[in-house]
Amino acid sequence: MPFIIDGHNLLWSIEESREWGNEAGLCRAVSGYLKAVGETGEIIFDGAGPKDKSGFDNIANLEVFFAGPGKDADTVIEDKIRVDTAPRRLVVVSSDRRLRKAARTRDATVIKSEVFWEKLRKELSKKKTTKEPAGKRDGLTESETKRWLEFFGIEQ
């Protein structure tokens, strides 16, 4: 399910907003979450955003948009919901009543910003276990050991 996220609504609704600092920090956190759950999304912020947008480079699974000078994200998000060809697949993240109503009108899933943030924090705090290669426990075979000793010029 693709996510459409009201950026400033999410940023200002979380208690740890100082921890993430700004829009770019928030986008990195959301990107990590979307990657972990295998989803993609768009985050839309009010206004033109910072002059230097290099902080938004290399953000996976998340497209970052700014509504434009003097414009609000709510209108952009409403338009995205309205023109989506499969609105039932959308997940709209916002605590804004206007956006939640627009999403429900098109049968999209709605998640309040605070609830989404809790899901994000829980997912990102999970320890990811990686499987160790068998060779790590088993060690080198006799032939591998011989090749390495030859490579380094070490005689037995």
C-alpha positions as CSV (number, residue, x, y, z in Angstrom):
1,M,0.0,0.0,0.0
2,P,1.5,3.3,-0.9
3,F,1.6,5.9,1.8
4,I,0.8,9.6,1.5
5,I,2.2,11.5,4.5
6,D,1.4,15.0,5.7
7,G,5.0,16.0,6.5
8,H,4.6,18.9,8.8
9,N,1.6,17.4,10.5
10,L,3.7,14.4,11.3
11,L,6.8,16.4,12.3
12,W,4.9,18.6,14.7
13,S,2.8,15.8,16.2
14,I,5.7,13.8,17.5
15,E,7.2,14.5,20.9
16,E,10.7,13.7,19.6
17,S,10.6,16.3,16.8
18,R,13.7,17.9,18.2
19,E,15.5,14.5,17.9
20,W,14.9,14.5,14.1
21,G,15.6,18.1,13.8
22,N,14.0,19.0,10.5
23,E,12.2,17.6,7.4
24,A,15.3,15.7,6.1
25,G,15.8,13.9,9.4
26,L,12.1,13.0,9.5
27,C,12.3,11.7,5.9
28,R,15.2,9.5,6.7
29,A,13.3,7.9,9.6
30,V,10.2,7.4,7.4
31,S,12.3,6.0,4.7
32,G,13.8,3.4,7.1
33,Y,10.3,2.4,8.2
34,L,9.0,2.0,4.7
35,K,12.0,0.0,3.6
36,A,11.6,-2.3,6.7
37,V,8.0,-3.0,5.9
38,G,8.4,-3.2,2.2
39,E,6.3,-0.2,1.2
40,T,6.8,3.1,-0.7
41,G,5.4,6.5,0.0
42,E,5.2,10.2,-0.6
43,I,5.7,12.9,2.0
44,I,4.4,16.4,1.3
45,F,5.5,19.5,3.2
46,D,4.0,23.0,3.2
47,G,5.8,25.8,1.4
48,A,9.0,25.7,-0.7
49,G,11.2,23.9,1.8
50,P,14.9,24.7,2.5
51,K,17.0,26.3,-0.2
52,D,19.5,23.4,0.0
53,K,17.6,20.2,-0.6
54,S,20.7,18.0,-0.7
55,G,19.6,16.5,2.6
56,F,16.8,14.8,0.7
57,D,19.2,12.9,-1.6
58,N,19.4,9.2,-1.5
59,I,16.2,8.7,0.5
60,A,14.9,5.2,-0.4
61,N,11.2,4.2,-0.7
62,L,10.0,7.8,-0.2
63,E,9.4,10.6,-2.6
64,V,9.7,14.1,-1.0
65,F,7.6,17.0,-2.2
66,F,7.1,20.6,-1.1
67,A,3.8,22.2,-2.0
68,G,5.5,25.4,-3.3
69,P,5.9,29.0,-2.0
70,G,2.9,30.0,0.0
71,K,1.1,26.8,-0.7
72,D,-0.1,24.1,1.8
73,A,0.5,20.4,1.7
74,D,-3.2,19.7,2.5
75,T,-4.4,20.8,-0.9
76,V,-1.7,18.8,-2.7
77,I,-2.6,15.7,-0.7
78,E,-6.3,16.1,-1.3
79,D,-5.6,16.3,-5.0
80,K,-3.4,13.2,-4.9
81,I,-6.2,11.3,-3.1
82,R,-8.8,12.6,-5.5
83,V,-6.9,11.5,-8.7
84,D,-5.6,8.2,-7.4
85,T,-6.9,5.3,-9.6
86,A,-6.8,2.8,-6.7
87,P,-7.6,4.9,-3.6
88,R,-8.5,1.9,-1.5
89,R,-4.8,0.9,-1.6
90,L,-3.7,4.3,-0.2
91,V,-2.7,4.9,3.4
92,V,-3.0,8.6,4.4
93,V,-1.0,9.6,7.4
94,S,-2.3,12.8,9.0
95,S,-4.2,14.0,12.1
96,D,-5.8,16.8,10.0
97,R,-9.6,16.3,9.9
98,R,-9.9,17.7,6.4
99,L,-7.4,15.2,5.0
100,R,-8.9,12.3,7.0
101,K,-12.3,13.1,5.6
102,A,-11.0,13.3,2.0
103,A,-9.3,9.9,2.4
104,R,-12.3,8.3,3.9
105,T,-14.5,9.6,1.1
106,R,-12.3,7.6,-1.3
107,D,-12.2,4.6,1.0
108,A,-8.4,5.1,1.7
109,T,-6.9,3.9,5.0
110,V,-6.3,6.7,7.4
111,I,-3.7,6.7,10.2
112,K,-3.3,9.5,12.6
113,S,0.3,10.9,12.7
114,E,0.8,9.9,16.4
115,V,-0.2,6.3,15.7
116,F,2.0,6.1,12.6
117,W,4.9,7.5,14.6
118,E,4.5,4.8,17.2
119,K,4.4,2.1,14.5
120,L,7.5,3.6,13.0
121,R,9.4,3.7,16.3
122,K,8.5,0.1,17.1
123,E,9.6,-1.2,13.7
124,L,12.8,0.7,13.7
125,S,13.7,-0.4,17.2
126,K,13.4,-4.1,16.3
127,K,16.7,-5.9,16.2
128,K,17.4,-7.3,12.8
129,T,19.1,-10.7,12.9
130,T,21.3,-11.6,10.1
131,K,22.3,-15.2,9.5
132,E,26.0,-15.9,10.0
133,P,27.8,-17.7,7.2
134,A,28.5,-21.3,8.0
135,G,32.2,-20.7,7.4
136,K,32.4,-18.3,10.3
137,R,31.7,-21.2,12.8
138,D,33.3,-24.0,10.8
139,G,36.5,-22.2,9.9
140,L,38.6,-22.7,6.8
141,T,38.9,-26.0,5.1
142,E,42.3,-27.6,4.8
143,S,42.7,-26.6,1.2
144,E,41.6,-23.0,1.9
145,T,44.1,-22.8,4.7
146,K,46.9,-24.1,2.3
147,R,46.0,-21.6,-0.4
148,W,46.1,-18.7,2.1
149,L,49.4,-19.8,3.5
150,E,50.8,-20.0,0.0
151,F,49.4,-16.6,-0.9
152,F,51.1,-15.0,2.1
153,G,54.3,-17.0,1.6
154,I,54.0,-18.8,4.9
155,E,55.5,-22.2,5.3
156,Q,54.1,-24.8,7.6
